[in-house]
Amino acid sequence: MNLSSYVSALLSWAVLVNVSFTEAAAANITAAFDIKFGSDLAGGCKYVGETSMNTLFKDSLVLADAGIKATQTYGTDPRATRLLNAFFGAGYDLTSDMLTEITNHYVTIKKWIESPTPTKDGKKPMLFCDHTWLQRQDMQSQARDKDGNLMEDDEGNALKIKDVEDYRNTQKEEQALLGGKKAFPYYSSVHKGYLYDMTHGGPTKGYCDETTEQAGTSHRLSTTTLTLCPRAFGASQNIKGRKVTYRGLHSAEISPWKRKDIVKGNIPSTAPALSNEIVPTAATLFHELFHVVLGNEITFPSQGECYGLDAMLALGFDEAKLNPETFALVAVAYDYTENTQDGIEFYPGWAVVD
């Protein structure tokens, strides 16, 4: 499709998107989440602190605005056009309907940060800063009922988790979702319920002990629950001596590749990429907000979430629009473009300038 043939239509569309860019001060994490700052135990967020968490929430609002602005300037700002085509169109032009879908997701996240509402379960979501709000058990452990009470049979004997039909059936369903891997019951005293998941290295280990994991959102308990692992804050998994490392928006020092030096569209691997050394700390929280607010049904690609840059750029629109990391990196990239002296682009995912 020829961009010039419908730029005027896109401009008309952009005018219809009724979005104002709000001061980030409107964001407050405790208005959005049930979160505890008094302790690090049981997934508490004391080591992060309310001030730091609010900073990340405000940064997430700025990223939502950056994503919206990128879609609004598509067709008029070639930098936004190249970026969105690369990440959402696998290199091809986007239609106005596609742009509307992308924009609507960013707008939904922006509005929720500014004015949080209950999630789809009708409740205020919970936010933990480690997996320790969950305690791994096994099917031989004594079961607890929906009120958290230990269960017994009519003769006063302890009922095991495996003895409760609903719990057995849920375990089987979760094992199927895990591709046949054994699903263990993890108990949450906060939710008074079980979450079934694979082992993470032993009875005392949990989700955040996996070296590749930074965060996860669950809708399988009574309340939507977001876990941000210490790794998401640049902190150690060891509870002793945890220190948060904050990287602000568009703050990394980058030496981009000159566009004139790119031969036949091939960007050298030495050009800086959108990586953990460049992406701001808030990007993980921003990513998870798509799961929290929109639900997993429309934030989970058919082949699973995609994080690798090359694989992400090959997704195509129907899968990219389901991938929160695509939305996060596009917002991060355009925020750099708008706020760096030379207007650094991450196209397609690598830092370049004119």
N, C-alpha and C positions, 0 to 999 in steps of 0.2 A: 504494500500500500504506500502511496506517495504522501509524505507528511504534509507537503504544502497544500494538497488538495482539501484538507479538512482542518487546517489550523484555525480558521475563523469559527468553525463549529466548536472546536475545543475551547476557544476563548469564551464563547457563549455559555458552554457547559460550566466552565470554571466560575463564571459570575453567579451561576445558580447554586453553587455549593456554599451554603450560608454558614461559614465558619469564621469565627474571630480568633485571633492569636492572643491568648491570655497570658498574663504574667504568671510565671511558674510558681509564685508564692501562693497560688490558689490550692496547691496540692498539700494534703496532710495525710500521712500514712495511717494514723489512728482513726481517722474518719472512714477509711476504706477497709481496714482489716482489724480483726481481733488479734492483737499482738502484745506480747509481754516483754517488758524491758527490765524487770526487776531481778532476773536471774538468767544464767546460761543453761540451767538444768531443764530437762524435758523440752528441748528445742527453743528455749528462751533466747532473746536477742540483746541481752545486756552488753555483750562484747561488741556489738555493732553500735548500739546507742540510738536513741530516738532522733537526735539531730542528724546523724549520718544517714539514717533510713529515710528521713524526710528529704534530704538532699538527693538521694537516688530516686525518690518518687517525683520530685520536681524535675530532675533530669529526664525522667520518662515522659513527662508532659512536654518538654522541649523536643524530645525525639518524635513524639506524636505530631507536633506542629511541623517538624521538618519533613516528615512523610507526607503530610497533607500538602505542604507547599510544593514538594516535588511533583505531585500529581497535578496540582493546579497550574504549574508552569510547563507541563509537558506540551511539546509542540512549539513553545516560544523560547524556552531555555534549552539549548541543545545539550547541556550537561545533564539536566533532568531527563530529557528524552533518551539519551544514551544509557543512563543508569537504569531507568525503568524498563526499557527494552531488553537490556541484558538480564536483569534479575527476574522479571515477570514474563517476558516474551521470548526467552531463549534466543534473543537477538533480533526478533521481529517486532514490527510496530504493534502498538496496542490500540484497540478500538475505544470509543468513548464509553461503551458499556463496561469494558474491562477496567478502565480508569475509575469509573463510578464505584465498582466493587472494591477496588483497592482503597479508594478514598473513604468509603463508608466504614471499613474496618479501622482505619486510623482515627476517623472522627468518633467512632464508638468508644475507643480506648481513651481518647482525649476527654470526652465528656464524662466518662466514668471517673477518671482521675480528678477532674474538677468538682464533680458532684456524685460521689459514690452512692450506689444503690445495692440492695441485696442481689446476689447472683441468682441463677436459675432455680436453685433450691429454696429461694425465698429467705435466705439468711445472710448475715454478714460473714464474708469468708475469713478464714484463719490464716495467719502467716507465722511460720516457724523458721528459726535460723540454724537448724540442724535436724537430723532425722531422729533424735533421741526422744521425741514425743511418742515414738512407737517402740514397743518391746516385743522382740521376736519370741514366739512360742512354737509349739508343734501340736499336731493333732491329738497327742496323748495328754496335753495340758488340761487342767480343769477348766471347763467352759464358764463364761460369764454371760448373763442375760443382757437385754437392752438397757437395763438400769445399772449395769456394772456389778451385779451381785453374783457370787459364785453359785453355780447350778448343782443341784442334787436330784437324785431320783426319788421315788415315793418312799424308799426305805432309808433315805438319808445318805446314800452313797454318792460320792463325787461323780458328776457327769463329765466325761471328757469331751473335748471339742468334736472329736470324730463321732461321738454318740448323738450329736444334734443334727438332724437331717438337713436343716437349712444351711448349717455351716459346712457340712459335707458337700452339698450341691454347689455352694459358692466356691469352694476350693476346686472342684472339678471344672467349673466354668472358667476360673482364673487360670488354671493349668492349661486349658485349651488356648487361652489368649497368649500364654507364655510359650506357645509352641511345644507343649508337652513337658516343659521343665517343672520340677516339683515346686508347688506353691505352699509357702509357709504362712500360718496366721500371725500377723503382727497386731498386737493389741494397743489401742489408744484409750487411755483412761479419760482423756478429754472428751472424745466423741462417744465413749462407752460402746465401742464396736471394733470389729476386726477388719484389717486390710490385708489381702492376700498378695504375696509377692515372692519372687525367687530369693534364694539365699544371697547374701552379699559378702561371703567370706567366712561365715561362722555364726554361732548363736549370739555373740555379743556385737556383731557387726550390723551395719545398716546401709541404707541407700547412699549416704554421703561418703562412705568409705570407698566407694567405687571411684577410681582415680579420674574417670572421664566425666563424672556427673557433677553438675553445678546446681541444678534445681529440678523440681518436679511439682506438678499440680495434679491433685487427685479430686475427682468428683464421686468417688465410690463410697465415701462415708457420709454421715448425716449432714456434714457441712463441707463446702468446697474448701480445700486446704492446699496452700502453697508452702513448699519447703525450699528455702534458699540455703544451700550448703555453705559452710565456711569458705570453701574454695571460690564461691561467687563473689566474696568480698576480699579475695586475696589473702585469706587467713588460713592458719593451720587447722587441720582436722583435730589436732590435740587440743583439748579444752584448756589446758594450762598455757598461759602466755599468748593467747590469741591476739593478734593485732590486725586491724582492718587496713588494707591498702586501697586507697581511692584514686581512680583515674577519671578525671573530669571529661566533659564533652570536648571534642575537637582539641585535645590537649597534647597529644603525642607529637614529638618532633619527627617529621617525615621528610625524606629526600626523594621526591617523586621523580618518575621518569619523564623526560620531555617527549611530547607527542610527536614532534618532528623526527625523533630518533626511532620511532616504532616502524618496523619494516613489515609490510603486507599484513598489518593488523596484529602482528604477534608481539605481545608485551613480554619483555624478558622476565624470567623468574626472579631476577635481582630487584625488580621494582617492588616496593613495600606492598603487602597485601592486607586486606581486612582481617587481622589476626588478633589474638589475645593481647598482643603488645600495643595495639592501636585502638581496639574497641573499648569504649568507656565502661566503667564498672556497672553503670545503670542498664546496660544493654540486656543483661540477664533478667533483671526484674521486668523490663519492658517486654521482652519476649514472653515471659510467663503471664503477663497481664492479658495477652491474647487468649491463652487457655482459660484463665480465671473468668474473664468477662464474656467471651464468646462461646466458651464450651468446647470440649474436645471434638465434637461432631464436625465442626467446620474449621478446626485448627490442627488437623492430623492428616497428612498425605496418605494415599493408599499404600505406599511402600514404607511408611514410617517417616518420622521427622528427618529432615535433611539438613546437615550442618556443613559438610565439605563444600568448599567454594565451587570446584569444578562440577560436582554433581548438582549443586543448587542452580547453577547457571544453565543446566541442561533440562530443568524440570518442565518448562512450558507453563502456560498460564493456569490451566486447570489444576495442576499440582502446586504451583508456586503460591497460588492464592490461599492454599490450605497450610502453608508452611510458615510458622511464626518467625523463624530465623531469617527468612527472606525479608519480611517486613522490618525486622530489627536492623538488619544490615543496610537496607536501603535508607532508612532514617538516619543511621549513623553516618553513612557515606555522604548524604546530602547536607547533613549538619556540618561536616568538614568542608564541603564545597562552599557553603554559604558563609563560613566563619574563619577561613584561613586566607592569608594575604594573597596567595596566588590562585585561590579557588581550586584547591586540589580536588580532582575527581578520583573516585574509585571505580574505574570502568575498564574491563568488567571485573571488578573486585580488586584491581591493583591501582596504586597511586600514580596518576599521570597529571601533567599540566601542559597548557599550550606553550 
